[in-house]
Amino acid sequence: MLDTQVFGHLLNEAKFNFFSGVPCSFLKPLINYAINECEYVAAANEGDAVAIATGATLGGRRGVALMQNSGLTNATSPLTSLNYTFKIPILGFVSLRGEPGLKDEPQHELMGQITEKMLSLMEVDWVYLSSDIKEIPNQLKIVEASLERERSFFFVVKKDTFSSQPLNEINNPLPIEPKEITIPETNPILQKRRDVLQSIVDIKNDQTVVLATTGHTGRELYEVSDRTNHLYMVGSMGCISSLGLGLSLVQPHKKVIVIDGDGSLLMRMGSLATAANYQPKNLLHLILDNGIHASTGGQKTVSNIMDVKAIAKACGTQRVAHVVGKKGVQQIVDQWMEVGGHWCVHIPISPESPKSLSRPSIRPHEVAKRFREHLSG
Ligand SMILES: Cc1ncc(C[n+]2csc(CCOP(=O)(O)OP(=O)(O)O)c2C)c(N)n1
């Protein structure tokens, strides 16, 4: 059995000290260690955990995702189209419930047989975490070699690997009372996506970074202006706000603007609650709501009867707003730039997308590389 405290110190020494995950009883001691001694973000699902850890890694820290193998299935989208595609490798721990030969619950039977195969298929390197602490330095060398090759690395954790680790008393931050911001609009005409993107690009502040969601939003932002402080998400739909949360938590002096879509928000709506809970000081979450999946042909989403502002407020988001016209958007962005905090802004936009929209000629991993250079520059 591993002494969790000693193992945690070894991880900490290797700078793996930003964790996000969803619990599994096999990992409970490690999660308790991460909560006690490191930074830990309790994600709503395992895909969000991967995206949050990836955001932290993009921001220069070493992100770690923790999950039960039943949740590895939830994480396949970002592992295959965010970490792999953008070459942002992370460290992960996945438990092995349902290990063949051991008695476990029926729902773990299949995942117990295919966990390692799934990791290999996703081109994630992995080993079984040794229960001998003397082996750990060697295993961490294997981790380093994988990360160096831009491959994510997962430890597969068998039952009773970690010694028990009590959880220290947690001082939860006091919830911030969410407030609605109202901007009087003289001309509340639905804007095109491009107009909103132009307003963001026009911001004059060199601490700003902009993350745009999958599909037309990222592509159109690229068309409006291609800059080193931009990241155009591809694949991993719904992960942009979690990526932004991880980034904002580790880069508190940057101004992180996430541009989301209604379809993308709906796909991983739990991330609203996670972000609100961790109260980032510098995260502006704009939701461009055209009521459709414009990127895939204009199929309707279910956002039409949804009150996005009310949902964000009910999740505890510090400031929420609903703005329509160009002036409204500009004013809300200006206000946030001035005071910071975590704001969620719902912006209905017209459903039309440009007839022909180019795709970034720069590849995703090049975008990520230059974004990291921008951050450290
Ligand atoms: C997990 C996943 N499912 C489906 C897709 C295909 N897909 C790409 S963009 C998109 C629509 C996104 O809708 P929304 O966020 O509302 O933005 P819009 O297209 O309207 O700009 C879909 C379904 C994907 N990339 N990833």
The ligand as an SDF file (V2000), in Angstrom:
LIG
                    3D

 26 27  0  0  0  0  0  0  0  0999 V2000
  -19.0340   16.2060  -28.3350 C   0  0  0  0  0  0  0  0  0  0  0  0
  -19.4100   16.7810  -29.6550 C   0  0  0  0  0  0  0  0  0  0  0  0
  -20.6270   16.5720  -30.1820 N   0  0  0  0  0  0  0  0  0  0  0  0
  -20.9640   17.1080  -31.3570 C   0  0  0  0  0  0  0  0  0  0  0  0
  -20.0660   17.8830  -32.0430 C   0  0  0  0  0  0  0  0  0  0  0  0
  -20.4480   18.4480  -33.4020 C   0  0  0  0  0  0  0  0  0  0  0  0
  -20.6710   19.9010  -33.2850 N   0  0  0  0  0  0  0  0  0  0  0  0
  -19.7180   20.8160  -33.5660 C   0  0  0  0  0  0  0  0  0  0  0  0
  -20.2240   22.3710  -33.3660 S   0  0  0  0  0  0  0  0  0  0  0  0
  -21.7640   21.8840  -32.9780 C   0  0  0  0  0  0  0  0  0  0  0  0
  -22.8560   22.8780  -32.6740 C   0  0  0  0  0  0  0  0  0  0  0  0
  -22.5130   23.8470  -31.5800 C   0  0  0  0  0  0  0  0  0  0  0  0
  -23.6720   24.5880  -31.2470 O   0  0  0  0  0  0  0  0  0  0  0  0
  -23.5940   25.9470  -30.4840 P   0  0  0  0  0  0  0  0  0  0  0  0
  -22.6950   25.8070  -29.3070 O   0  0  0  0  0  0  0  0  0  0  0  0
  -24.9700   26.4240  -30.1990 O   0  0  0  0  0  0  0  0  0  0  0  0
  -22.8540   26.9380  -31.4720 O   0  0  0  0  0  0  0  0  0  0  0  0
  -23.2600   27.3880  -32.9740 P   0  0  0  0  0  0  0  0  0  0  0  0
  -22.9410   26.2430  -33.8730 O   0  0  0  0  0  0  0  0  0  0  0  0
  -24.7110   27.7300  -32.9710 O   0  0  0  0  0  0  0  0  0  0  0  0
  -22.3830   28.5600  -33.2260 O   0  0  0  0  0  0  0  0  0  0  0  0
  -21.8740   20.4960  -32.9570 C   0  0  0  0  0  0  0  0  0  0  0  0
  -23.1180   19.7590  -32.6100 C   0  0  0  0  0  0  0  0  0  0  0  0
  -18.7950   18.0650  -31.4610 C   0  0  0  0  0  0  0  0  0  0  0  0
  -17.8500   18.8120  -32.0400 N   0  0  0  0  0  0  0  0  0  0  0  0
  -18.4930   17.5200  -30.2750 N   0  0  0  0  0  0  0  0  0  0  0  0
  1  2  1  0
  2  3  1  0
  2 26  2  0
  3  4  2  0
  4  5  1  0
  5  6  1  0
  5 24  2  0
  6  7  1  0
  7  8  2  0
  7 22  1  0
  8  9  1  0
  9 10  1  0
 10 11  1  0
 10 22  2  0
 11 12  1  0
 12 13  1  0
 13 14  1  0
 14 15  2  0
 14 16  1  0
 14 17  1  0
 17 18  1  0
 18 19  2  0
 18 20  1  0
 18 21  1  0
 22 23  1  0
 24 25  1  0
 24 26  1  0
M  CHG  1   7   1
M  END
$$$$
